[in-house]
Amino acid sequence: MAPGLPGLTIVGLADAALQEARERVRGAIRNAGFVFPPRRITVNLAPADLRKAGASLDLAIAIGILLGSEQIRAGRARPALIGELSLGGELRAVPGTLPMVAALAAGGVGGVVLAAAAADEARLVPGIAVIAAETLADAAAIVAAGRRARPLPIARDRIDIGADPGAPARSGHGSVSANEKPEGADAVSSVAPDLADVRGQAEARRALEIALAGGHGLLLMGPPGSGKTLLARTIQGLLPELGDAEALAATIVRSVAGQGPLHGLVRAAPVRSPHHTASYAAMIGGGPRLSPGEVTLADHGVLFLDELPEFSRDVLEALRQPLEDGWVSVSRVGRTAAFPARFQLVAAMNPCPCGWSGALDRSCRCRPGVADRYLGRISGPLRDRIDLWVEMPRVAPAALLANTAPEASAAVRARIAKARSRQAARAPGRPNARVGGSALRRVTRLSPTARDRLVELSERERFSGRGTERVLRVARTIADLAERDPVEIADLEEAARFRSPADRVVERLAG
């Protein structure tokens, strides 16, 4: 606060939304019953070289002005202040409340004042007092009174600050926030159809069960109307609840993406289904604020890509690194952010633009070479990272109208949960799809005969080194579903059968 021409200046690399805080703060102070001081006011955001974004600093700026103009005096308690202000002085919740409060608690801050709408989300963090306020006037009274609130005890869905959920969001230059959903985001409906609604397609149902049990990549290929999308929509009802560490990571991602209000840890595994027109930044992350993309929003869940060849080539090729490493690095001039991307890829596609290449009962209407170019949109390295390939032929009307209902989702979900529990007991937080090297060989426990059979299958099908290891991972999941410890020859043969179409089907359909 200084003498001079009245005005409010914000310095320290503030973005447009934060620069507009000048008008929000001015209106909020006046409508809260205070006087906006006719002084030269400078708000300094440190460190100066770190870009600041969003409206989460509105409340702190307003309280700072009231303290600086001596309209209120601070009590003994010095809580942190988080929230956006309306022109009328109401306090609003902001995206990223959960990681911000967790960082404050880890830094030794004793309390935080924020919007009542964000209080439940903030109370997931133990060891820090959460004080809710409806308006700027309420927050000013809390600061002036120096109200102290006792930190609440750790409840079932509280966050363990010391836990490492897999580095949910790391930044190479300060913190990163996302104030809006990525362009093209389209989450799969939470009302999932039951697996009993999928008639026929026994092989595809089996492949989906194996894929979800071990976190493996799955590609469903078939003509229009064969049930690819319907089968994929059953995924939400087949996935078991997330464990504590995974739920924490999923909740932080949802908080940063502004998908609130949150009233507890997110226990349902995310299932994301972006449209094929999604941009590179929407899928991988980026934009002016380095926001997380669909691969991060699907962390510890499933990313379903319908009409896979219709996605941009750049978008598809960008999936290779997160599929292998479980995280994605987004770099801009002066800034780098690493986001989690431990998602499971499930994709569906037609064999050609008309959809009938290779069908026995209908002829393909595409010109020669079109099917080959269509399949060529999926590069060899990306194909190699998909563990299970399934052809889904047209379902016969007799099977579609049969009175006998297939197995329902509840029974399959129970088997998937048991298989995942076995994997968690061996390697917490690491499904079979992410176990490799010596650890994979140790948990598969192949006999000499089974090892020889795997070598024979790999040479016959011309699997790459990565392909052979992925066959072993899928076989480990098949054994887990059967509640067996050692991997047997039958497990290896079934895994290889789902892996083989990756090349054979492409060659046949292209020809």
C-alpha positions in Angstrom: 0.0 0.0 0.0 1.6 3.3 -1.1 0.6 6.8 -1.8 0.0 7.8 -5.4 -2.6 7.5 -8.0 -5.3 4.9 -6.9 -5.0 1.6 -8.6 -4.4 -2.1 -8.2 -1.4 -3.8 -10.0 -0.6 -7.5 -9.9 3.0 -8.4 -10.8 4.7 -11.8 -11.0 3.7 -13.5 -14.3 -0.1 -13.6 -13.7 -2.2 -14.9 -16.5 -5.4 -13.2 -17.8 -7.7 -14.9 -15.3 -5.5 -13.7 -12.4 -5.1 -10.2 -13.8 -8.9 -10.0 -13.8 -8.8 -10.6 -10.1 -8.5 -6.8 -9.8 -12.1 -6.3 -10.7 -13.4 -9.3 -8.8 -11.5 -8.2 -5.6 -12.6 -4.6 -6.0 -16.3 -5.5 -6.3 -16.1 -8.2 -3.5 -14.5 -5.8 -1.0 -17.2 -3.1 -1.6 -20.1 -5.6 -1.5 -18.8 -7.2 1.7 -19.2 -4.0 3.5 -15.6 -2.7 3.4 -14.0 0.2 1.6 -11.7 -0.3 -1.3 -8.7 1.9 -0.3 -7.9 4.8 -2.6 -4.2 4.0 -2.6 -1.7 2.7 -5.0 -1.8 -1.1 -4.3 0.7 -3.6 -5.6 0.2 -7.3 -5.3 3.5 -9.2 -5.7 3.3 -12.9 -6.6 6.6 -14.7 -5.8 8.7 -16.2 -7.2 8.6 -13.8 -10.1 9.6 -16.2 -12.8 6.9 -18.8 -12.1 3.7 -18.3 -14.1 0.6 -18.0 -11.9 -2.8 -19.1 -13.2 -6.4 -19.2 -12.2 -8.6 -17.5 -9.6 -7.4 -19.4 -6.4 -5.6 -16.3 -5.1 -8.6 -14.0 -5.1 -9.3 -14.5 -1.4 -5.7 -14.0 -0.3 -5.4 -10.8 -2.4 -8.6 -9.4 -0.9 -7.6 -10.3 2.7 -4.2 -8.8 2.1 -5.7 -5.5 1.0 -8.0 -5.4 4.0 -5.0 -6.1 6.3 -2.8 -3.6 4.5 -5.5 -0.9 4.8 -6.0 -1.8 8.5 -9.7 -2.5 8.1 -9.1 -5.7 9.9 -6.3 -7.0 12.1 -5.1 -10.6 12.0 -5.4 -12.7 15.0 -2.9 -15.2 16.3 -3.8 -17.9 13.8 -2.5 -17.4 10.3 -4.5 -19.8 8.1 -3.9 -20.2 4.4 -6.5 -18.7 2.1 -7.9 -20.4 -1.1 -10.8 -19.4 -3.2 -12.3 -17.4 -6.0 -14.5 -14.3 -5.3 -17.6 -13.2 -7.1 -18.3 -9.5 -7.6 -20.9 -9.8 -4.8 -18.4 -11.1 -2.3 -19.4 -14.8 -2.4 -16.5 -17.3 -2.0 -16.3 -20.0 -4.7 -14.5 -23.3 -4.9 -11.6 -23.7 -7.3 -10.1 -26.7 -9.2 -7.1 -28.4 -7.5 -8.2 -27.8 -3.9 -7.2 -31.3 -2.8 -3.5 -31.2 -3.9 -3.2 -27.6 -2.7 -4.4 -28.4 0.8 -2.3 -31.6 0.8 0.8 -29.4 0.0 -0.1 -26.9 2.7 -0.4 -29.7 5.3 2.9 -31.2 4.2 4.5 -27.7 4.6 3.3 -27.4 8.2 0.4 -25.0 7.7 -2.1 -25.5 10.5 -5.3 -24.3 8.9 -7.0 -23.2 5.6 -10.0 -21.0 4.9 -11.9 -21.9 1.7 -15.3 -22.0 0.2 -17.9 -24.2 1.9 -18.4 -26.0 -1.4 -14.8 -27.3 -1.2 -14.8 -28.1 2.5 -15.5 -31.9 2.1 -12.8 -32.2 -0.5 -10.3 -30.4 1.7 -11.2 -32.5 4.8 -9.8 -35.5 3.0 -6.4 -34.3 4.1 -5.6 -35.0 7.8 -3.5 -32.8 10.0 -4.8 -29.4 8.8 -7.8 -27.5 10.1 -10.4 -26.7 7.4 -12.6 -23.6 8.0 -15.4 -23.0 5.6 -16.6 -19.6 4.6 -19.5 -18.5 2.5 -18.4 -14.9 1.8 -15.4 -12.6 1.9 -17.0 -11.0 5.1 -17.0 -14.5 6.7 -13.4 -15.1 5.8 -12.3 -11.6 7.1 -14.1 -12.3 10.4 -12.3 -15.7 10.7 -8.9 -14.1 10.0 -9.6 -11.2 12.4 -10.8 -13.5 15.2 -7.8 -15.8 14.7 -10.1 -18.8 15.0 -8.3 -22.0 15.6 -9.9 -25.3 14.6 -8.6 -28.6 15.8 -7.4 -30.8 12.9 -9.9 -33.6 12.4 -8.9 -37.2 13.0 -8.0 -39.4 10.1 -11.1 -41.1 8.7 -11.4 -44.0 6.3 -11.2 -41.9 3.2 -8.5 -39.4 4.5 -5.3 -39.0 2.6 -2.1 -40.3 4.0 0.3 -37.4 3.2 3.3 -39.7 3.4 1.9 -42.1 0.9 3.3 -42.1 -2.7 0.4 -42.8 -5.1 2.8 -42.8 -8.0 3.6 -39.1 -8.3 0.1 -37.9 -9.4 1.4 -34.6 -10.8 5.0 -33.5 -10.9 6.2 -30.3 -12.4 9.7 -29.4 -13.6 9.0 -25.7 -12.8 6.5 -25.1 -10.0 3.0 -26.5 -9.7 0.6 -27.1 -12.5 -3.2 -26.7 -12.5 -6.0 -27.3 -14.9 -9.1 -25.1 -14.6 -11.2 -26.8 -17.3 -11.7 -30.2 -18.9 -9.5 -31.0 -21.9 -11.1 -30.4 -25.3 -13.0 -33.3 -26.6 -13.3 -35.1 -23.2 -16.2 -37.6 -23.2 -16.4 -39.8 -20.2 -18.2 -43.2 -20.7 -21.6 -43.1 -19.0 -21.6 -44.4 -15.4 -24.8 -46.4 -16.2 -23.0 -49.3 -17.8 -24.8 -52.1 -19.6 -24.6 -55.6 -18.2 -22.3 -58.2 -19.8 -25.4 -60.4 -20.1 -26.6 -57.9 -22.8 -23.8 -59.0 -25.1 -25.0 -62.0 -27.0 -22.5 -64.3 -28.7 -18.8 -63.1 -29.0 -17.6 -65.7 -26.4 -14.0 -65.1 -27.5 -14.2 -61.3 -27.2 -15.9 -61.7 -23.7 -13.0 -63.9 -22.6 -10.4 -61.5 -24.0 -12.1 -58.6 -22.1 -12.0 -60.5 -18.9 -8.3 -61.3 -19.2 -7.5 -57.7 -20.2 -9.3 -56.1 -17.3 -7.9 -58.7 -14.8 -4.3 -57.9 -15.7 -4.5 -54.3 -17.1 -3.6 -55.5 -20.7 -4.2 -53.6 -23.9 -7.1 -54.9 -26.0 -8.2 -54.3 -29.6 -11.6 -55.4 -30.8 -11.9 -55.6 -34.6 -15.0 -56.4 -36.5 -17.7 -55.2 -38.9 -20.3 -52.6 -37.9 -22.9 -54.0 -35.5 -20.9 -56.8 -34.2 -21.0 -55.5 -30.6 -17.6 -53.9 -30.2 -18.8 -50.7 -28.6 -21.5 -52.4 -26.5 -18.9 -54.8 -25.1 -16.6 -51.8 -24.3 -19.4 -50.1 -22.4 -19.7 -53.0 -20.0 -16.2 -52.1 -18.7 -17.4 -49.7 -16.0 -19.4 -52.5 -14.4 -16.6 -55.0 -14.5 -13.8 -53.0 -12.8 -13.4 -53.4 -9.1 -13.0 -50.5 -6.7 -9.6 -48.8 -6.5 -7.4 -49.4 -3.6 -6.4 -46.5 -1.2 -3.3 -45.4 -3.1 -5.0 -45.6 -6.5 -8.1 -43.8 -5.2 -5.9 -41.0 -3.9 -4.2 -40.6 -7.3 -7.5 -40.6 -9.1 -9.1 -38.1 -6.7 -6.2 -35.7 -7.1 -6.4 -35.9 -10.9 -10.2 -35.3 -10.8 -9.6 -32.3 -8.4 -7.0 -30.7 -10.6 -9.3 -31.2 -13.7 -12.1 -29.4 -11.9 -14.5 -32.4 -11.8 -16.0 -31.5 -8.4 -17.3 -31.1 -5.9 -15.6 -34.1 -4.3 -17.0 -35.5 -1.1 -14.7 -38.5 -0.7 -12.0 -40.5 -2.4 -12.9 -41.6 -5.9 -13.2 -45.3 -5.6 -14.6 -46.0 -9.1 -11.9 -46.6 -11.7 -12.1 -43.9 -14.4 -13.2 -44.9 -17.9 -12.6 -42.3 -20.5 -13.8 -42.3 -24.1 -12.6 -39.3 -26.1 -14.0 -38.7 -29.6 -11.7 -39.5 -32.5 -11.5 -35.7 -33.3 -9.6 -35.1 -30.0 -6.6 -32.9 -30.4 -3.0 -33.8 -29.4 -3.2 -31.5 -26.4 -6.6 -32.9 -25.3 -5.3 -36.5 -25.4 -1.7 -36.1 -24.0 -2.0 -32.8 -22.1 -0.7 -29.3 -22.8 -2.3 -25.9 -23.6 -1.4 -22.6 -22.0 -1.6 -24.0 -18.5 -0.1 -27.4 -19.2 -3.3 -29.1 -18.3 -3.5 -32.9 -18.0 -5.1 -34.8 -21.0 -7.2 -37.8 -21.4 -4.3 -40.2 -20.7 -4.0 -38.7 -17.3 -7.7 -38.5 -16.6 -7.8 -42.3 -17.3 -4.9 -42.9 -14.8 -5.6 -46.2 -12.9 -8.5 -46.8 -15.3 -9.3 -47.5 -18.9 -8.9 -45.3 -22.0 -11.4 -46.5 -24.7 -10.7 -45.4 -28.2 -13.5 -46.2 -30.6 -12.8 -46.1 -34.3 -9.0 -46.3 -33.6 -7.7 -45.6 -37.1 -9.8 -42.4 -37.3 -7.6 -40.7 -34.6 -4.8 -38.5 -35.8 -1.6 -40.2 -36.4 0.3 -37.9 -34.1 -2.2 -38.6 -31.3 -1.8 -42.4 -31.7 1.9 -42.3 -31.9 2.0 -40.2 -28.7 0.4 -43.1 -26.8 3.4 -45.3 -27.2 5.5 -43.7 -24.4 2.8 -43.5 -21.7 1.7 -47.1 -22.5 5.2 -48.3 -21.8 6.3 -46.0 -19.0 3.0 -45.0 -17.2 3.6 -41.3 -17.4 3.8 -38.5 -19.9 6.1 -35.5 -20.0 4.7 -32.3 -21.6 7.3 -29.6 -22.4 6.9 -25.9 -23.2 9.4 -23.1 -23.4 10.6 -22.7 -19.8 8.2 -25.2 -18.3 8.0 -29.0 -18.1 5.3 -31.1 -16.4 5.1 -34.8 -15.9 1.6 -36.3 -15.5 0.7 -39.9 -14.5 -0.7 -42.0 -17.3 -1.0 -45.6 -16.0 -4.1 -46.3 -18.1 -5.2 -49.5 -19.9 -5.9 -49.1 -23.6 -9.0 -50.7 -25.0 -9.7 -49.9 -28.6 -12.2 -50.9 -31.3 -12.1 -50.6 -35.1 -13.6 -51.6 -38.4 -11.3 -53.5 -40.7 -11.7 -50.9 -43.4 -13.7 -47.7 -44.1 -16.8 -49.6 -45.2 -16.3 -52.1 -42.4 -16.7 -55.4 -44.4 -13.2 -56.3 -45.4 -12.6 -60.0 -44.7 -16.2 -60.7 -43.9 -17.6 -64.0 -45.2 -21.2 -63.0 -45.8 -20.7 -59.5 -47.3 -18.2 -58.1 -49.8 -16.0 -55.1 -49.2 -16.9 -52.0 -51.2 -13.6 -50.3 -50.7 -11.2 -49.8 -53.7 -8.1 -52.0 -53.8 -5.5 -50.9 -51.4 -7.9 -48.8 -49.2 -8.1 -51.4 -46.5 -4.3 -51.7 -46.4 -3.9 -47.9 -46.0 -6.7 -47.9 -43.4 -4.9 -50.5 -41.2 -1.6 -48.8 -41.9 -2.8 -45.8 -39.8 -1.9 -48.0 -36.7 1.8 -48.3 -36.8 3.7 -51.5 -36.1 5.2 -50.2 -32.8 1.7 -49.3 -31.5 0.4 -52.7 -32.6 3.2 -54.3 -30.7 2.0 -52.6 -27.5 -1.5 -54.1 -27.7 -1.6 -57.4 -25.9 -4.8 -59.0 -27.1 -6.3 -58.8 -30.6 -9.8 -60.2 -31.1 -11.9 -60.5 -34.3 -15.6 -60.1 -33.7 -17.7 -61.5 -36.6 -21.3 -60.6 -37.2 -23.6 -62.3 -34.6 -26.1 -64.7 -36.1 -29.7 -63.7 -35.5 -30.3 -67.1 -33.8 -27.6 -66.3 -31.2 -28.9 -62.8 -30.8 -32.5 -63.9 -30.0 -31.6 -67.0 -27.9 -33.5 -67.4 -24.6 -30.3 -68.4 -22.7 -28.6 -65.3 -21.2 -24.8 -65.2 -21.1 -22.9 -64.8 -17.9 -23.7 -61.5 -16.1 -21.2 -58.8 -15.1 -21.4 -59.6 -11.4 -19.8 -63.0 -11.8 -17.1 -61.8 -14.1 -16.3 -58.8 -11.9 -15.8 -61.1 -8.9 -13.2 -63.2 -10.9 -11.5 -60.0 -12.0 -11.3 -58.7 -8.4 -9.8 -62.0 -7.2 -7.2 -62.0 -9.9 -6.2 -58.4 -9.1 -6.0 -59.3 -5.4 -3.5 -62.0 -6.3 -1.4 -59.5 -8.3 -1.6 -56.9 -5.5 -0.3 -59.5 -3.0 2.8 -60.1 -5.3 3.5 -56.5 -6.3 1.3 -53.8 -4.7 0.2 -51.2 -7.3 1.6 -53.1 -10.2 -0.8 -55.2 -12.3 0.6 -58.0 -14.5 0.7 -55.6 -17.5 3.4 -53.5 -15.8 5.6 -56.3 -14.4 8.6 -57.0 -16.5 12.2 -58.2 -16.5 13.4 -60.6 -13.8 10.3 -59.9 -11.7 8.1 -61.3 -14.5 10.2 -64.4 -14.9 10.1 -64.9 -11.1 6.3 -64.6 -10.8 5.5 -66.9 -13.8 7.6 -69.8 -12.6 7.8 -71.6 -15.9 8.8 -75.2 -16.0 11.4 -76.3 -18.6 8.7 -77.7 -20.7 6.6 -74.6 -20.6 9.7 -72.5 -21.4 10.4 -74.6 -24.4 6.8 -74.2 -25.6 7.0 -70.4 -25.2 10.1 -70.3 -27.3 8.4 -72.5 -30.0 5.3 -70.2 -30.0 7.4 -67.0 -30.3 9.5 -68.4 -33.2 6.5 -69.7 -35.0 4.5 -66.4 -34.7 7.6 -64.2 -35.1 7.0 -62.3 -31.9 9.3 -59.4 -31.1 11.1 -59.4 -27.7 8.4 -57.1 -26.4 5.7 -59.4 -27.8 7.2 -62.5 -26.1 7.3 -60.7 -22.8 3.7 -59.5 -23.2 2.6 -63.1 -24.0 4.1 -64.1 -20.7 2.3 -61.3 -18.9 -1.1 -62.3 -20.4 -0.4 -66.0 -19.5 0.3 -64.9 -15.9 -3.1 -63.2 -15.8 -4.8 -66.3 -17.3 -3.3 -68.4 -14.5 -4.4 -65.8 -11.9 -8.0 -66.1 -13.2 -7.7 -69.8 -12.7 -6.2 -69.3 -9.2 -3.0 -71.1 -10.1 0.5 -70.1 -9.1 2.7 -71.5 -11.9 2.0 -70.6 -15.5 1.1 -73.7 -17.5 1.5 -74.5 -21.2 -2.3 -74.0 -21.8 -2.0 -70.5 -20.4 0.8 -69.7 -22.8 -1.1 -71.1 -25.8 -4.2 -69.1 -25.0 -2.1 -65.9 -24.6 -0.3 -66.5 -27.9 -3.7 -67.2 -29.6 -4.9 -63.7 -28.6 -1.5 -62.2 -29.6 -1.2 -63.8 -33.0 -3.9 -61.9 -34.9 -1.8 -58.7 -34.5 0.0 -59.6 -37.7 -2.0 -62.3 -39.3 -5.3 -60.5 -39.3 -3.7 -57.4 -40.6 -2.1 -59.3 -43.5 -5.2 -61.2 -44.3 -7.5 -58.1 -44.3 -5.1 -56.0 -46.2 -4.7 -58.7 -48.8 
